């Protein structure tokens, strides 16, 4: 059972063999990504990440309900790409992922400590290939926001302590 849980190739292979021009979802799981950066308190009906839902619906159609090897994990980034655009999806996700890795690498190898730490935080989500594209982007975005808030809170705290030290002297 453990091997089935960590096996990302079998679900991808099954999707490749079963999803074709008649039943691919034409970008349906990528649409919520457009709303990632809009807070839910501003857009109450913000679309949720639906990649796992779409994937599970496809798997329910592809697998028999009584199948003992029915454990299905989250949709991976490659499987999601195939479900959306077939072979073209792999190229699209490869291009997007390459750009993201390049940006994170540029941050990491810069002389700016802020960017180095930020890139170290963001790479965590990018290397988890068990996530959908929306999960990678939104998880990285949330981590970025937390990092920015902590960074500026630290600057404010430092300024406050310096002022306090001057008053004490």
RADA-V103499 format. One record per backbone hydrogen bond with DSSP energy under -0.5 kcal/mol. CO is the residue of the C=O (numbers start at 1). NH is the residue of the N-H. E is the energy in kcal/mol with one decimal. If there is no record, write none. Layout:
BEGIN
co=CO nh=NH e=E
co=CO nh=NH e=E
END
This chain:
BEGIN
co=1 nh=5 e=-1.4
co=2 nh=6 e=-1.4
co=3 nh=7 e=-1.0
co=6 nh=8 e=-0.9
co=8 nh=12 e=-1.1
co=9 nh=13 e=-3.2
co=10 nh=14 e=-2.6
co=11 nh=15 e=-2.4
co=12 nh=16 e=-2.7
co=13 nh=17 e=-2.0
co=14 nh=18 e=-1.8
co=15 nh=19 e=-3.2
co=20 nh=23 e=-1.3
co=20 nh=24 e=-1.1
co=25 nh=28 e=-1.1
co=27 nh=30 e=-1.2
co=27 nh=31 e=-1.0
co=30 nh=33 e=-1.3
co=30 nh=34 e=-0.5
co=31 nh=34 e=-1.3
co=32 nh=35 e=-1.3
co=33 nh=36 e=-1.6
co=35 nh=38 e=-1.6
co=37 nh=39 e=-0.6
co=39 nh=42 e=-1.2
co=39 nh=43 e=-2.0
co=42 nh=44 e=-0.7
co=43 nh=46 e=-1.5
co=50 nh=54 e=-2.6
co=51 nh=55 e=-2.5
co=52 nh=56 e=-3.0
co=53 nh=57 e=-2.1
co=54 nh=58 e=-2.1
co=55 nh=59 e=-2.8
co=56 nh=60 e=-2.8
co=57 nh=61 e=-1.5
co=58 nh=62 e=-1.6
co=59 nh=63 e=-3.3
co=64 nh=67 e=-1.9
co=67 nh=70 e=-0.7
co=76 nh=80 e=-2.7
co=77 nh=81 e=-1.7
co=78 nh=82 e=-2.2
co=79 nh=83 e=-2.6
co=80 nh=84 e=-1.9
co=81 nh=85 e=-2.6
co=82 nh=86 e=-2.4
co=83 nh=25 e=-2.6
co=84 nh=26 e=-1.0
co=85 nh=88 e=-1.1
co=86 nh=89 e=-0.9
co=86 nh=90 e=-0.8
co=87 nh=90 e=-0.6
co=87 nh=91 e=-1.2
co=88 nh=92 e=-2.4
co=89 nh=93 e=-2.9
co=90 nh=94 e=-2.0
co=91 nh=95 e=-2.3
co=92 nh=96 e=-2.6
co=93 nh=97 e=-2.8
co=94 nh=98 e=-2.1
co=95 nh=99 e=-2.1
co=96 nh=100 e=-2.4
co=97 nh=101 e=-2.7
co=98 nh=102 e=-2.4
co=99 nh=103 e=-2.4
co=100 nh=104 e=-2.5
co=101 nh=105 e=-2.5
co=102 nh=106 e=-2.6
co=103 nh=107 e=-2.3
co=104 nh=108 e=-2.5
co=105 nh=109 e=-2.5
co=107 nh=110 e=-1.1
co=111 nh=113 e=-0.6
co=112 nh=116 e=-2.1
co=113 nh=117 e=-2.5
co=114 nh=118 e=-2.3
co=115 nh=119 e=-2.7
co=116 nh=120 e=-1.8
co=117 nh=121 e=-1.8
co=118 nh=122 e=-2.3
co=119 nh=123 e=-2.0
co=120 nh=124 e=-0.5
co=121 nh=124 e=-0.7
co=122 nh=125 e=-0.7
co=122 nh=126 e=-1.4
co=123 nh=127 e=-1.9
co=125 nh=128 e=-0.9
co=127 nh=129 e=-1.3
co=128 nh=131 e=-1.4
co=129 nh=77 e=-1.2
co=132 nh=136 e=-2.2
co=133 nh=137 e=-2.7
co=134 nh=138 e=-3.1
co=135 nh=139 e=-2.1
co=136 nh=140 e=-2.1
co=137 nh=141 e=-2.5
co=138 nh=142 e=-2.7
co=139 nh=143 e=-2.2
co=140 nh=144 e=-2.4
co=141 nh=145 e=-2.5
co=142 nh=146 e=-2.4
co=143 nh=147 e=-2.6
co=144 nh=148 e=-2.8
co=145 nh=149 e=-2.6
co=146 nh=150 e=-2.5
co=147 nh=151 e=-2.7
co=148 nh=152 e=-2.7
co=149 nh=153 e=-2.2
co=150 nh=154 e=-2.2
co=151 nh=155 e=-1.7
co=152 nh=156 e=-2.5
co=153 nh=157 e=-2.5
co=154 nh=158 e=-2.4
co=155 nh=159 e=-2.4
co=156 nh=160 e=-2.5
co=157 nh=161 e=-2.6
co=158 nh=162 e=-2.0
co=159 nh=163 e=-2.1
co=160 nh=164 e=-2.3
co=161 nh=165 e=-2.4
co=162 nh=166 e=-2.0
co=163 nh=167 e=-2.0
co=164 nh=168 e=-2.1
co=165 nh=169 e=-1.9
END
